[in-house]
Amino acid sequence: MRNNIIILLLSLWLTGCVQHHAAPDLLAQTADPKAIEHWEIKGKFSVKQPDEAISANLLWKQSSPSRYDIALTGPLGQGSVLLSGYPDKVVFQDAHGDIETAYNAELLLYHHTGWSMPIESMYYWVRGLPDPHYKYEYILDDQGLYSHLKQHGWTIIYNSYQPVDDYLLPRKMTLNYTDTHITLFFRTWQINP
């Protein structure tokens, strides 16, 4: 009887070990998205506010923390727009080719479209990271990835992630700030193009 109990306990212990080792730790096999500084994202963008709802195709090319081109094309009220960031300025170009230069991307975008988007923080958020320049609150999912972030008035919800090379990166995310709701869907990521 005693031998049967020992054999049973040993069997249970071995079964537990096998199950533990059979389930890989997904995050241990992925690279840290902080290492990504250059990317090209293609996808969809939509913004909803009390007086409008707009959707567009998105092409985001990031070549450094301070150099980017974000193009929104499609059924926008004013056609396509291009927001280009440089180390010392931001340039907004509308569908007619009119250009305006400023120092603050969020204010420039708001001036032309009425949308509030924290472009500097989005450099981190689109990679599934909090902006290290601001305090934040967060909730992690069962894989240890951010499912919710709260930073300087914005709530960022990561609806889904996707594997890209050695990374797990956002596929769909929603940004909410008072009555502004922005949804980003990333169809494809190209890292360090």
C-alpha positions in Angstrom: 0.0 0.0 0.0 2.8 2.4 1.0 4.6 1.6 -2.3 1.4 2.3 -4.3 1.1 5.8 -2.6 4.7 6.6 -3.4 4.3 5.5 -7.0 1.1 7.6 -7.3 2.8 10.7 -5.8 5.8 10.2 -8.0 3.5 9.8 -11.1 1.7 13.0 -10.2 4.9 14.9 -9.7 6.4 13.7 -13.0 3.1 14.6 -14.8 3.2 18.1 -13.3 6.8 18.5 -14.4 6.0 17.5 -18.0 3.1 19.9 -18.2 5.2 22.7 -16.8 8.0 22.2 -19.3 5.6 21.6 -22.2 4.0 25.1 -22.0 6.7 27.5 -23.3 7.0 30.9 -21.7 6.0 33.1 -24.7 7.5 36.3 -23.3 10.8 34.7 -22.5 11.1 33.9 -26.2 10.4 37.4 -27.4 12.7 40.4 -27.7 12.2 43.7 -25.8 10.2 46.2 -28.0 12.3 49.0 -26.4 15.0 48.0 -28.9 12.8 48.9 -31.8 13.6 52.4 -33.1 12.8 52.1 -36.8 9.6 50.8 -38.3 7.0 51.0 -41.0 3.4 50.2 -40.0 0.5 49.8 -42.5 -3.0 49.7 -41.1 -6.2 51.6 -40.3 -6.9 54.7 -38.3 -10.3 56.0 -37.0 -11.3 58.8 -34.7 -14.7 59.4 -33.1 -15.7 62.6 -31.5 -19.2 63.9 -30.6 -19.5 65.8 -33.9 -17.6 63.5 -36.3 -16.4 60.0 -37.1 -13.5 59.5 -39.6 -11.5 56.5 -40.8 -8.5 56.3 -43.0 -5.6 54.1 -44.1 -2.5 54.6 -42.1 1.2 54.5 -43.1 3.6 55.3 -40.3 7.4 55.4 -41.0 9.6 56.0 -38.0 13.3 56.3 -38.6 14.4 57.6 -35.2 12.7 58.8 -32.0 12.3 62.3 -33.4 12.0 61.5 -37.2 8.7 60.2 -38.6 6.2 60.4 -41.4 2.6 59.6 -40.5 0.3 59.5 -43.6 -3.5 59.2 -43.3 -5.3 58.6 -46.6 -8.8 57.6 -47.6 -12.2 58.9 -46.8 -11.2 61.8 -44.6 -13.2 64.9 -44.7 -10.2 66.8 -46.0 -8.6 64.0 -48.0 -5.1 62.8 -47.2 -2.8 64.4 -44.6 0.9 63.9 -43.8 2.5 64.7 -40.5 6.3 64.7 -40.6 8.4 65.1 -37.5 12.0 66.3 -37.4 14.3 66.9 -34.4 13.6 70.7 -34.5 10.1 71.0 -36.1 6.9 69.3 -37.3 5.4 69.7 -40.7 1.7 69.2 -41.6 0.7 68.8 -45.3 -2.9 68.6 -46.4 -4.5 67.1 -49.5 -4.0 70.3 -51.5 -0.3 70.4 -50.8 -0.5 73.3 -48.3 2.2 73.1 -45.7 2.5 74.5 -42.2 5.4 74.1 -39.8 5.4 74.2 -36.0 7.2 72.9 -33.0 4.4 70.9 -31.3 2.9 68.0 -33.3 -0.2 67.6 -31.1 -1.1 71.3 -31.4 -0.4 71.4 -35.1 -2.5 68.3 -35.8 -5.4 69.7 -33.6 -5.2 73.0 -35.4 -5.8 71.4 -38.8 -8.0 68.4 -38.0 -9.6 69.0 -34.6 -8.1 65.7 -33.3 -6.0 65.5 -30.2 -3.3 62.9 -30.5 -0.2 62.7 -28.3 2.3 61.9 -31.1 5.4 61.9 -28.8 3.8 59.4 -26.4 2.5 57.3 -29.3 6.1 56.6 -30.3 6.1 54.3 -27.2 2.4 53.3 -27.1 2.4 51.8 -30.6 5.2 49.4 -29.4 3.1 48.4 -26.4 5.2 50.5 -23.9 4.4 53.3 -21.5 6.0 56.7 -22.2 8.9 56.9 -19.7 8.5 60.7 -19.4 5.1 60.4 -17.6 3.7 58.5 -14.6 1.4 55.7 -15.5 -1.0 53.1 -14.2 -1.3 49.8 -15.9 -3.0 46.4 -16.1 -1.1 43.4 -17.5 -2.7 40.5 -19.4 -2.1 36.8 -18.7 1.1 36.9 -20.9 2.6 39.8 -19.0 1.8 42.4 -21.7 0.1 45.7 -21.2 -3.7 45.4 -21.6 -4.4 48.9 -20.2 -2.2 52.0 -19.7 -3.2 55.3 -18.3 -0.9 58.3 -18.9 -1.5 62.1 -18.8 -5.2 61.8 -19.2 -5.3 59.1 -21.9 -6.5 55.5 -21.5 -4.8 53.1 -23.9 -6.4 49.7 -24.4 -4.4 47.0 -26.2 -7.1 44.8 -27.8 -4.7 42.4 -29.4 -1.0 41.7 -30.1 0.7 40.0 -33.0 4.1 38.3 -33.5 6.5 40.3 -35.6 10.0 38.8 -36.1 11.1 38.2 -32.5 8.6 40.6 -30.9 5.0 40.7 -29.7 3.6 44.0 -30.9 0.2 45.6 -30.9 -2.3 44.6 -33.6 -5.2 46.7 -32.4 -5.3 49.5 -29.8 -7.8 52.1 -28.6 -6.9 55.5 -27.2 -9.5 57.4 -25.2 -9.3 60.9 -23.9 -12.6 62.5 -22.6 -14.8 62.5 -25.8 -12.1 61.5 -28.3 -11.8 57.8 -29.2 -9.0 56.7 -31.5 -8.6 53.2 -32.9 -5.5 51.9 -34.6 -5.3 48.6 -36.4 -1.9 47.6 -37.6 -2.2 45.2 -40.5 1.6 44.9 -41.0 4.8 45.8 -39.2 8.2 46.0 -40.8 10.9 46.5 -38.2 14.2 48.3 -39.1 13.3 48.6 -42.8 
